[in-house]
């Protein structure tokens, strides 16, 4: 069995795996396009949305899962998380911005910009989660249990608010002319909200100022989590322990 717990070759190995993941997501999108008799927005746009959901799923679920199962990076946990974020965000732009093309998403520059900022903002949140979780793992006695707990916490952070909204049906009656801000509180459903079909308003998708305000708020939360993670990393009770998860 291959041992994935080490971090040899980082961040090159992580970057390679992420590129393979993006290529696979893109291949799935083009496979969906090839199933139609002709390329039209009714076929290309849902395929683009599915591809973007797969990409953000990889960032929000697989990234913490991989890092929480590996050894803790040295010398700085937060710096390693930020490095991961840069490695993921830059290639992701190559699959986001082409969605302006009519043969793909056909969305406006404003919508594609919102998608890019949404992924970046949630990337900061996820980097903070990975940092704090890694510090807790490093400072714990039972590493296996802590790994499970921090991964569950990451899942709640990513999927908690949409699940509450789905169970309570809050915001369900809101029409295409309004922003469903509850869906912006998750990286996955945020993609669906930004690219929601608003053709009844004359455009395939529309973003409102409220969307950008939520994205800015999410980015602030991410920065706060990173600062908190750095504070934990520098705390004496962490520094006194030997980091050997």
C-alpha positions, -999 to +999 in steps of 0.1 A: +000+000+000+013+035-009+020+056+021+005+091+016+012+104+051+046+119+041+051+153+025+082+146+004+083+166-027+059+193-015+044+213-030+052+198-063+034+165-057+003+184-044+004+207-074+006+177-098-023+159-082-044+191-083-036+196-120-047+160-126-079+166-107-087+198-127-080+180-160-103+152-149-131+177-141-126+194-175-127+160-192-160+152-175-174+185-188-163+179-224-177+143-221-210+158-211-208+182-241-201+153-265-233+136-255-254+163-271-263+165-308-251+201-309-233+225-286-259+249-272-262+269-239-288+244-227-261+217-228-229+236-222-241+257-193-252+228-170-220+210-179-200+240-168-218+243-136-212+206-128-175+210-136-172+240-113-190+221-085-165+193-089-136+217-087-149+234-055-157+200-040-121+190-045-109+222-028-134+221+001-135+184+009-105+166-005-079+192+004-086+190+042-090+153+039-056+149+024-038+173+047-054+160+079-042+125+070-006+135+065+023+145+088+023+181+101+044+205+079+074+223+092+085+249+101+051+268+097+017+251+094+000+283+083+026+290+057+022+255+043-016+260+041-012+293+023+012+277-001-014+250-008-039+277-015-018+295-040-010+261-057-048+255-060-061+290-069-038+298-098-045+267-119-082+270-110-084+303-129-077+283-161-111+266-157-130+295-144-123+323-168-130+304-201-166+301-188-171+335-205-171+317-238-206+311-253-196+275-261-191+269-223-209+288-196-215+319-216-216+340-184-207+377-182-174+390-169-191+401-136-204+365-130-171+349-138-153+375-115-178+366-087-170+329-092-133+336-090-136+357-059-160+332-043-135+304-047-106+326-035-126+337-004-136+302+005-100+292-001-089+315+027-115+299+050-104+264+041-067+274+045-076+286+080-095+254+088-066+232+075-042+253+096-062+252+128-069+215+124-033+207+118-022+226+149-048+207+169-036+174+155+000+183+163-007+192+199-030+163+206-022+131+224-046+109+203-038+120+168-062+095+151-093+108+170-083+144+165-079+139+128-115+125+126-129+154+147-112+182+127-124+166+095-160+165+108-156+201+118-145+210+083-175+192+068-199+211+091-182+244+082-186+236+045-221+220+044-237+231+077-256+262+066-270+247+033-282+217+052-300+240+077-316+259+049-327+228+030-343+214+062-361+246+071-369+256+035-359+291+044-355+312+012-371+285-010-399+309-022-374+335-033-375+340-071-349+346-098-349+384-091-335+379-056-302+366-042-305+335-020-277+344+004-280+313+024-265+293-004-235+317-004-226+303+030-211+272+015-184+270-013-204+243-031-239+258-031-224+292-036-214+281-071-250+271-078-263+304-065-239+326-086-246+306-118-284+302-111-305+305-142-320+340-144-329+339-181-363+353-172-345+385-164-328+386-198-294+371-188-283+335-181-269+345-147-268+377-126-248+386-095-260+413-071-241+436-047-253+413-019-233+384-035-201+405-034-208+416+002-211+379+013-179+370-006-161+398+012-175+387+046-163+351+039-129+364+030-127+383+063-137+351+082-109+333+063-083+359+073-095+357+109-091+319+109-056+322+095-046+347+122-061+325+149-043+295+134-010+314+135-017+324+171-023+288+181+008+278+163+029+302+183+013+294+216+035+280+242+013+250+249+018+240+212+055+248+210+063+227+241+050+195+224+070+175+199+052+174+166+051+138+156+016+129+144 
